[in-house]
Amino acid sequence: MISESDKPMIPNDKPVLRIVWSDRARQDLEEIYESLEHHSIDAADRTVQRLINVIEDLVRDATLGLAVPNPRYENIFSFGERPYKMYYRKLEFSLEIVHIEQSTKRNLLINKPLR
């Protein structure tokens, strides 16, 4: 009889994607935290953690998002709902978080280039 520890490991059929943050996405996350921190540090922590959890969901299934037509960049997808939307690009072995949009700042960010 074979014990559990003696069974061969079966590799996942899907490779795990590495998360890559663009400078803009890092800045976006910092701005989100700072804007909430003034009201409640706990709320800022929870919100940033929820956004990171969403990104981890995308790593598991990058098909969750919708394609975004962008003449400057290929393969940009969006995922999320108000007040935050993630923009990302799936590369061969990584998922690049390009931008995190706050709907309250949408008009300010609409003309800002993705990189």
C-alpha positions in Angstrom: 0.0 0.0 0.0 1.3 3.5 -0.9 1.1 6.2 1.7 0.1 9.7 0.9 3.7 11.0 1.2 4.9 8.3 -1.3 2.6 9.3 -4.1 4.2 11.1 -7.0 3.6 14.8 -7.2 1.4 15.7 -10.2 2.4 19.2 -11.6 -0.4 21.7 -12.2 -1.4 21.9 -15.9 -1.3 25.7 -15.6 2.0 27.4 -14.7 1.7 30.1 -12.0 2.1 33.6 -13.3 4.4 36.0 -11.6 2.9 39.4 -10.7 4.8 42.4 -12.2 3.8 45.9 -11.1 4.3 48.9 -13.4 5.5 52.1 -11.8 2.1 53.6 -12.4 0.2 50.8 -10.8 2.5 51.0 -7.7 1.8 54.7 -7.5 -1.9 54.1 -8.0 -2.0 51.6 -5.0 -0.1 54.1 -2.8 -2.5 56.9 -3.8 -5.5 54.7 -3.0 -4.0 53.8 0.4 -3.1 57.5 1.2 -6.6 58.7 0.2 -8.3 56.2 2.6 -5.7 56.5 5.4 -6.9 59.9 6.3 -10.3 58.5 7.2 -9.3 55.1 8.6 -6.0 53.1 8.5 -8.1 49.9 8.9 -10.2 50.8 5.9 -7.0 51.6 3.9 -5.5 48.3 4.8 -8.7 46.3 4.0 -9.1 48.0 0.6 -5.5 47.5 -0.5 -5.7 43.8 0.7 -8.9 43.4 -1.4 -7.2 44.8 -4.4 -4.3 42.4 -3.9 -6.7 39.5 -3.5 -8.3 40.5 -6.9 -4.9 40.4 -8.5 -4.3 37.0 -7.0 -7.6 35.8 -8.6 -6.4 37.2 -11.9 -3.1 35.2 -11.6 -5.2 32.0 -11.2 -7.5 32.9 -14.1 -6.3 35.8 -16.3 -9.4 35.3 -18.6 -11.6 37.0 -16.0 -11.1 40.4 -17.5 -12.4 42.2 -20.6 -10.2 43.2 -23.5 -9.7 47.0 -23.7 -9.1 48.5 -27.1 -5.9 50.5 -26.8 -4.1 51.8 -29.9 -0.8 52.2 -28.0 -0.7 48.8 -26.3 -1.7 45.3 -27.2 -3.5 42.9 -25.0 -4.7 45.2 -22.3 -7.5 43.8 -20.1 -9.6 45.3 -17.4 -11.2 43.7 -14.3 -13.1 45.0 -11.4 -16.0 47.3 -10.6 -16.5 50.6 -9.0 -14.8 52.3 -7.4 -11.7 50.4 -8.6 -10.8 48.9 -12.0 -7.5 47.0 -12.7 -5.8 47.2 -16.1 -3.4 44.4 -16.8 -1.6 42.6 -19.5 -0.9 38.9 -19.6 2.7 38.1 -20.7 4.1 34.6 -21.2 5.1 33.9 -17.6 3.7 37.0 -15.8 0.7 39.2 -15.3 1.6 42.9 -15.4 -0.6 45.2 -13.4 -0.5 48.3 -15.6 -2.9 50.7 -13.8 -5.5 50.7 -11.0 -8.2 53.3 -11.8 -10.3 55.0 -9.1 -13.6 56.0 -10.5 -13.6 59.1 -8.4 -10.5 60.2 -10.3 -11.6 58.9 -13.7 -11.7 62.3 -15.4 -8.3 63.2 -14.2 -6.8 59.9 -15.4 -8.5 59.5 -18.7 -5.8 61.3 -20.8 -2.9 59.9 -18.8 -0.9 57.4 -20.8 -0.8 53.8 -19.5 3.0 53.9 -19.1 
